[in-house]
């Protein structure tokens, strides 16, 4: 008789996993045990951050020239998924910081080395109401940004700003698009507000920060994902930060879903619900739920990896990712989040009263999964963009 799939394993693989994925999987026990501390602190504790740095998890998408990995996205999301199996907040911070680190590909070598050159350097940013006014040699920046995940262990912050001439005229690219630039500055310069009081993903410490009339030199500003500003030749940087954020946060959902399914399988092996003589393990409804949940997670995972591999191949062949590949990534990433949420919800309910206790592995993951799906990457409206493209309608490309 075939042996069941071992717990804490996303799916069987024909070959040994990438060593960087193995490093991520090795941290699952530490992160799982640290879950209550992460939730209580509303940030990643120092020992967790140190372990993640030692595993190189914030440098997977940095250019090789800076000592980074330039990791292929289809492998990178497997590392994120593994971290999410241990703790969703840790995986969220990992993906947020990694996506931010891709900015290095658009900076001058000296500035990139200043921002990312030390082993524990991390860039974080959020979104908010901001503006940058042109000044001699740079920009005068004023604004407030929210949802700065991982900012408590970051060394630098960024602020995404529409830009204006000194007389207030909006600056635009030749194609008419708003000339938005990301302004980079040291974390200690900003005024930071501890306002991260939330239901799930508590450990991301996604605080609010503000600056007023801050001068940022030109060389510390960048327009991400514009071909004319890209300085690094690696295939990774043919993917946009939006592609990576979407795929990585999809992987967070898949990791949470897999962890909940593993915990549910373990529970089913030892629990007989009240007022019944049938164990969960012997209940056909539970058996079917486990089989279907496993299939849903595997299908979403396989599709996400597949579209990222196709994107890599297209970038190697043509030097860029076409719109069709970007649409595929958006579809697969959003689908992964929504499928994972459905799996977690179904398992949480069937776990019964066990699932409501803090000491059990379900309660905080249920909250985390629902927080993941509330973020912009999990919006069902993204499927409208996919449908527009498939119907031959010019799609909304804001999040593609």
C-alpha positions as CSV (number, residue, x, y, z in Angstrom):
1,X,0.0,0.0,0.0
2,X,1.3,3.5,-0.9
3,X,2.3,5.7,2.0
4,X,0.4,8.9,2.6
5,X,2.0,12.2,1.7
6,X,4.1,13.4,4.7
7,X,2.8,16.4,6.5
8,X,4.5,19.8,6.1
9,X,5.1,18.8,2.4
10,X,3.4,21.0,-0.2
11,X,3.3,18.2,-2.9
12,X,5.4,15.3,-4.0
13,X,8.3,16.2,-6.3
14,X,10.2,14.2,-8.8
15,X,13.6,15.7,-7.8
16,X,15.0,17.2,-4.6
17,X,13.8,20.7,-4.0
18,X,16.0,23.7,-4.7
19,X,18.4,24.2,-1.8
20,X,17.0,27.7,-1.1
21,X,13.5,26.1,-0.9
22,X,15.0,23.6,1.5
23,X,16.4,26.4,3.7
24,X,12.9,27.9,3.9
25,X,11.3,24.5,4.8
26,X,13.9,24.0,7.5
27,X,12.4,27.1,9.3
28,X,8.9,25.7,9.5
29,X,9.2,24.3,13.0
30,X,10.7,27.5,14.4
31,X,8.0,29.7,12.8
32,X,5.2,27.4,13.8
33,X,6.4,27.5,17.4
34,X,6.9,31.3,17.3
35,X,3.3,31.9,16.1
36,X,1.9,33.1,19.4
37,X,4.8,35.4,20.0
38,X,4.5,36.8,16.5
39,X,0.8,37.5,17.0
40,X,1.3,39.1,20.5
41,X,4.2,41.3,19.4
42,X,2.5,42.4,16.2
43,X,5.9,42.1,14.5
44,X,8.5,39.4,13.8
45,X,10.6,38.8,16.9
46,X,14.3,39.3,16.7
47,X,15.2,35.6,16.7
48,X,12.8,35.0,13.8
49,X,14.2,37.9,11.7
50,X,17.7,36.7,12.4
51,X,16.9,33.1,11.3
52,X,15.3,34.4,8.1
53,X,18.3,36.6,7.4
54,X,20.7,33.6,8.1
55,X,18.7,31.6,5.5
56,X,19.0,34.5,3.0
57,X,15.3,34.9,2.6
58,X,15.3,38.6,2.1
59,X,17.9,38.4,-0.6
60,X,16.4,35.8,-3.0
61,X,15.4,38.5,-5.6
62,X,18.4,40.8,-5.2
63,X,20.8,41.0,-8.1
64,X,23.8,38.7,-8.0
65,X,26.0,41.7,-8.2
66,X,24.9,42.6,-4.7
67,X,25.3,39.1,-3.3
68,X,21.7,38.2,-4.1
69,X,20.2,35.1,-5.6
70,X,18.2,36.4,-8.6
71,X,16.0,33.4,-7.9
72,X,13.7,32.1,-10.6
73,X,10.1,33.1,-9.7
74,X,8.7,29.6,-10.0
75,X,11.2,28.4,-7.3
76,X,10.9,31.6,-5.3
77,X,7.2,31.1,-4.7
78,X,7.9,27.6,-3.3
79,X,10.2,29.2,-0.7
80,X,7.5,31.7,0.2
81,X,4.9,28.9,0.4
82,X,7.2,27.0,2.8
83,X,7.6,30.0,5.1
84,X,3.8,30.5,5.1
85,X,3.4,26.9,6.3
86,X,5.2,28.0,9.4
87,X,3.8,31.5,9.8
88,X,1.8,33.7,7.4
89,X,3.2,37.0,8.7
90,X,6.8,35.9,8.2
91,X,6.0,34.8,4.7
92,X,4.2,38.1,4.0
93,X,7.1,40.1,5.2
94,X,9.5,37.9,3.2
95,X,7.6,38.5,0.0
96,X,7.1,42.2,0.6
97,X,10.7,42.8,1.4
98,X,11.8,40.7,-1.6
99,X,9.6,42.5,-4.0
100,X,11.0,45.8,-2.7
101,X,14.5,44.5,-3.2
102,X,13.9,44.3,-6.9
103,X,14.3,48.1,-6.9
104,X,18.0,47.4,-6.8
105,X,17.9,46.5,-10.5
106,X,16.9,50.1,-11.3
107,X,19.3,52.0,-9.1
108,X,22.9,53.1,-9.7
109,X,25.4,50.5,-8.4
110,X,26.7,52.7,-5.6
111,X,23.2,53.6,-4.3
112,X,22.0,50.0,-4.6
113,X,25.0,48.9,-2.6
114,X,24.3,51.5,0.1
115,X,20.7,50.4,0.5
116,X,21.1,46.7,0.1
117,X,24.8,46.0,0.7
118,X,24.7,44.8,4.3
119,X,23.3,41.3,5.2
120,X,20.4,42.6,7.3
121,X,19.4,45.5,5.0
122,X,15.7,45.5,4.1
123,X,13.6,48.0,2.2
124,X,9.9,48.4,3.0
125,X,7.1,50.6,1.7
126,X,3.4,51.1,1.6
127,X,0.8,53.1,-0.2
128,X,-0.8,56.4,0.6
129,X,-1.3,60.1,-0.1
130,X,2.0,61.5,-1.3
131,X,3.6,64.0,-3.7
132,X,7.1,64.9,-4.8
133,X,8.0,68.3,-6.2
134,X,11.0,68.8,-8.4
135,X,13.9,70.7,-6.8
136,X,17.5,71.2,-7.9
137,X,19.2,67.9,-7.7
138,X,16.2,66.0,-6.5
139,X,12.7,66.1,-5.0
140,X,10.9,67.6,-2.0
141,X,8.7,64.8,-0.7
142,X,5.7,65.1,1.6
143,X,3.3,62.3,2.3
144,X,1.9,59.6,4.5
145,X,2.0,55.9,3.6
146,X,0.1,53.0,5.2
147,X,0.6,49.2,5.3
148,X,4.4,49.2,5.4
149,X,4.7,45.4,6.0
150,X,8.0,44.5,7.6
151,X,8.9,48.1,8.3
152,X,9.8,47.4,11.9
153,X,12.8,45.3,10.8
154,X,13.6,47.4,7.8
155,X,16.6,49.8,7.4
156,X,15.2,51.8,4.5
157,X,11.7,53.0,3.5
158,X,10.2,54.0,0.2
159,X,7.4,56.3,-0.7
160,X,5.6,56.1,-4.1
161,X,4.9,59.6,-5.3
162,X,3.3,61.3,-8.2
163,X,5.6,64.0,-9.3
164,X,5.1,67.7,-10.0
165,X,7.1,70.6,-11.3
166,X,7.9,73.4,-8.9
167,X,4.9,75.3,-10.2
168,X,2.6,72.4,-9.4
169,X,2.2,71.1,-13.0
170,X,2.0,67.2,-13.0
171,X,4.9,65.5,-14.7
172,X,4.1,62.7,-17.1
173,X,6.0,60.2,-19.2
174,X,6.0,60.6,-23.0
175,X,3.3,58.0,-23.2
176,X,1.0,60.2,-21.0
177,X,1.4,58.0,-17.9
178,X,1.8,59.8,-14.6
179,X,5.5,60.1,-13.7
180,X,5.5,58.3,-10.4
181,X,8.8,57.7,-8.6
182,X,9.7,55.7,-5.5
183,X,11.6,57.9,-3.1
184,X,14.0,56.0,-0.9
185,X,15.3,57.2,2.5
186,X,16.6,55.8,5.8
187,X,13.9,54.5,8.1
188,X,14.9,56.7,11.0
189,X,14.1,59.8,9.0
190,X,10.4,59.0,8.9
191,X,7.8,59.6,11.6
192,X,6.3,56.2,12.2
193,X,2.9,55.6,13.8
194,X,2.3,52.2,15.5
195,X,-1.3,51.7,14.3
196,X,-1.2,48.0,13.3
197,X,-4.2,46.7,15.3
198,X,-5.8,44.1,13.1
199,X,-7.5,40.7,12.9
200,X,-4.9,38.7,10.9
201,X,-1.3,39.0,9.7
202,X,-0.7,40.8,13.0
203,X,3.0,39.9,12.9
204,X,3.7,42.0,9.7
205,X,3.9,45.2,11.8
206,X,2.5,47.1,8.8
207,X,2.7,50.6,10.3
208,X,2.1,54.0,8.9
209,X,4.9,56.5,8.2
210,X,5.2,60.1,7.1
211,X,7.7,62.7,5.9
212,X,7.3,66.4,5.4
213,X,9.2,68.4,2.9
214,X,12.0,65.8,2.8
215,X,14.7,66.4,0.2
216,X,15.5,63.1,-1.7
217,X,18.4,63.3,-4.2
218,X,17.6,62.1,-7.7
219,X,19.8,59.1,-7.4
220,X,17.7,57.8,-4.5
221,X,14.5,57.8,-6.6
222,X,13.4,55.4,-9.2
223,X,10.5,54.5,-11.5
224,X,10.2,50.8,-11.1
225,X,9.3,48.4,-13.9
226,X,10.2,50.8,-16.7
227,X,12.5,49.2,-19.3
228,X,14.4,52.5,-19.8
229,X,15.4,52.6,-16.1
230,X,16.4,49.0,-15.7
231,X,20.1,48.5,-15.2
232,X,20.4,44.8,-14.5
233,X,20.2,42.3,-17.4
234,X,19.0,39.2,-15.5
235,X,15.8,37.5,-16.6
236,X,14.2,38.0,-13.2
237,X,13.9,41.7,-13.9
238,X,11.8,41.1,-16.9
239,X,9.1,40.3,-14.3
240,X,7.6,43.4,-12.7
241,X,7.3,43.9,-9.0
242,X,3.5,43.6,-9.5
243,X,4.1,40.1,-11.0
244,X,6.2,39.1,-8.0
245,X,3.9,40.6,-5.3
246,X,0.9,38.8,-6.8
247,X,2.6,35.4,-7.2
248,X,4.3,35.6,-3.8
249,X,1.2,36.5,-1.9
250,X,-0.6,33.8,-3.8
251,X,2.0,31.4,-2.4
252,X,1.4,32.8,1.1
253,X,-2.2,31.7,0.7
254,X,-1.2,28.2,-0.5
255,X,1.2,27.8,2.4
256,X,-1.5,28.7,4.9
257,X,-3.9,26.3,3.2
258,X,-1.4,23.5,3.3
259,X,-0.6,24.0,6.9
260,X,-4.3,24.0,7.9
261,X,-4.9,20.8,5.8
262,X,-1.9,19.1,7.5
263,X,-3.3,20.1,10.9
264,X,-6.8,18.9,10.0
265,X,-5.5,15.5,8.8
266,X,-3.7,15.1,12.2
267,X,-6.8,16.1,14.0
268,X,-9.0,13.7,12.1
269,X,-6.7,10.9,13.1
270,X,-7.4,11.3,16.8
271,X,-10.7,13.1,17.3
272,X,-14.2,11.6,17.7
273,X,-16.6,14.5,17.7
274,X,-19.0,14.9,20.6
275,X,-22.4,13.0,20.4
276,X,-21.1,10.6,17.8
277,X,-19.3,7.2,17.9
278,X,-17.6,7.7,14.5
279,X,-14.1,9.1,14.4
280,X,-13.4,11.9,12.0
281,X,-11.0,9.6,10.2
282,X,-13.7,7.1,9.5
283,X,-16.3,9.7,8.4
284,X,-16.9,9.7,4.6
285,X,-17.6,13.4,4.6
286,X,-14.3,14.2,6.2
287,X,-12.5,11.8,3.9
288,X,-14.0,13.5,0.9
289,X,-13.2,17.0,2.2
290,X,-9.6,16.1,2.7
291,X,-9.3,14.6,-0.8
292,X,-10.9,17.6,-2.4
293,X,-9.0,20.1,-0.3
294,X,-5.7,18.5,-1.3
295,X,-6.7,18.6,-5.0
296,X,-7.7,22.2,-4.9
297,X,-4.4,23.3,-3.3
298,X,-2.3,21.2,-5.6
299,X,-4.2,22.4,-8.7
300,X,-3.7,26.1,-7.7
301,X,-0.1,25.5,-6.8
302,X,0.7,23.7,-10.0
303,X,-0.9,26.5,-12.1
304,X,1.0,29.2,-10.3
305,X,4.3,27.5,-10.8
306,X,3.5,26.7,-14.4
307,X,2.7,30.3,-15.5
308,X,5.9,31.5,-13.8
309,X,7.9,28.9,-15.7
310,X,6.2,29.9,-18.9
311,X,7.0,33.6,-18.1
312,X,10.7,32.7,-17.5
313,X,10.9,30.8,-20.8
314,X,9.3,33.7,-22.7
315,X,11.7,36.2,-21.1
316,X,14.6,34.0,-22.1
317,X,13.3,33.7,-25.7
318,X,12.1,37.3,-26.3
319,X,13.7,39.5,-23.6
320,X,10.3,40.4,-22.1
321,X,7.0,39.2,-20.6
322,X,4.1,39.8,-22.9
323,X,0.7,40.8,-21.8
324,X,-0.7,37.3,-22.0
325,X,1.9,36.0,-19.5
326,X,1.2,38.9,-17.1
327,X,-2.5,38.1,-17.3
328,X,-1.8,34.5,-16.6
329,X,0.2,35.4,-13.5
330,X,-2.5,37.7,-12.2
331,X,-5.2,35.0,-12.8
332,X,-3.1,32.2,-11.1
333,X,-2.1,34.3,-8.1
334,X,-5.6,35.5,-7.4
335,X,-7.0,32.0,-7.9
336,X,-4.5,30.6,-5.5
337,X,-5.6,33.0,-2.7
338,X,-9.3,32.4,-3.3
339,X,-8.9,28.6,-3.5
340,X,-6.8,28.6,-0.3
341,X,-9.3,30.7,1.5
342,X,-12.1,28.3,0.5
343,X,-10.1,25.3,1.7
344,X,-9.2,26.9,5.0
345,X,-12.8,28.0,5.7
346,X,-14.2,24.5,5.0
347,X,-11.6,22.8,7.2
348,X,-11.9,25.3,10.0
349,X,-15.7,24.6,10.2
350,X,-15.3,20.8,10.1
351,X,-12.7,21.0,12.9
352,X,-15.5,22.0,15.2
353,X,-14.9,23.6,18.5
354,X,-11.2,22.6,18.4
355,X,-10.7,25.3,15.8
356,X,-11.6,28.2,18.1
357,X,-8.8,27.7,20.7
358,X,-5.7,29.8,20.6
359,X,-3.6,26.7,21.5
360,X,-4.7,24.9,18.4
361,X,-3.1,25.4,14.9
362,X,-6.3,26.6,13.3
363,X,-7.5,29.8,14.9
364,X,-4.6,32.2,13.9
365,X,-4.3,30.6,10.5
366,X,-8.0,31.2,9.8
367,X,-7.5,34.9,10.7
368,X,-4.3,35.1,8.7
369,X,-5.9,33.5,5.6
370,X,-8.8,35.9,5.7
371,X,-6.4,38.9,6.1
372,X,-4.5,37.7,3.0
373,X,-7.6,37.5,0.9
374,X,-8.7,41.0,2.0
375,X,-5.5,42.5,0.5
376,X,-5.5,43.9,-3.0
377,X,-3.9,40.8,-4.5
378,X,-6.9,38.7,-3.5
379,X,-9.6,40.8,-5.0
380,X,-12.1,38.8,-7.1
381,X,-12.3,41.9,-9.4
382,X,-9.0,40.7,-10.9
383,X,-10.9,38.0,-12.7
384,X,-12.7,40.8,-14.5
385,X,-9.3,42.0,-15.9
386,X,-8.7,38.4,-17.1
387,X,-12.1,38.2,-18.6
388,X,-11.7,41.5,-20.4
389,X,-8.5,40.2,-22.0
390,X,-10.0,36.9,-23.0
391,X,-12.9,38.8,-24.6
392,X,-10.6,41.0,-26.6
393,X,-11.5,44.1,-24.5
394,X,-8.6,46.4,-23.5
395,X,-8.1,45.3,-19.8
396,X,-7.5,47.4,-16.8
397,X,-3.7,47.0,-16.4
398,X,-3.3,48.7,-13.0
399,X,-2.5,45.5,-11.2
400,X,-1.1,43.4,-14.0
